[in-house]
Amino acid sequence: MDAVDEKILDVLRVDGRASFSAIGRQVGLSTNAIAARVRRMEKSGVIVGYRVVLAADGPESTAGLEAFIDVRLDPAEDSEAFLAWARLVPEIRDAVHVTGAYDYLLHIGVRDTAALDRLLRSLKKQGGAAHTQTRLALR
């Protein structure tokens, strides 16, 4: 990855549906060059997907809860299988592989404590988490 790829990712972070031509105008490359770079980043795993974040569940929502969950996987659990599962869970905004006592740090957004409880139970049942620690974002 180079500085141009970083600029492309910055545009996609703001608007994941931006057209290649719109990205090209912002970055200063042709539509074909942008398309090739985006496809290369998708193929190499830099870009793993695109998803919709509804306003009610988005980071700007005041009605929901935002939290960070430390996850220690069961020793028999495959890390790639966990990531594949996490990508399918809309409440998980980001999953970061970390060092230390835990394997992953999840940034999540849920409507309420009942939804948080369901997500934590799902992390253990379907996600393969052996242990979790949750911290609520206050502001």
PyMOL commands that set and color helices and strands:
alter all, ss='L'
color gray80, all
select helices_A, chain A and resi 3-14+20-27+31-44+55-57+79-87+113-125
alter helices_A, ss='H'
color red, helices_A
select strands_A, chain A and resi 65-73+92-97+104-110+129-136
alter strands_A, ss='S'
color yellow, strands_A
deselect
rebuild
show_as cartoon
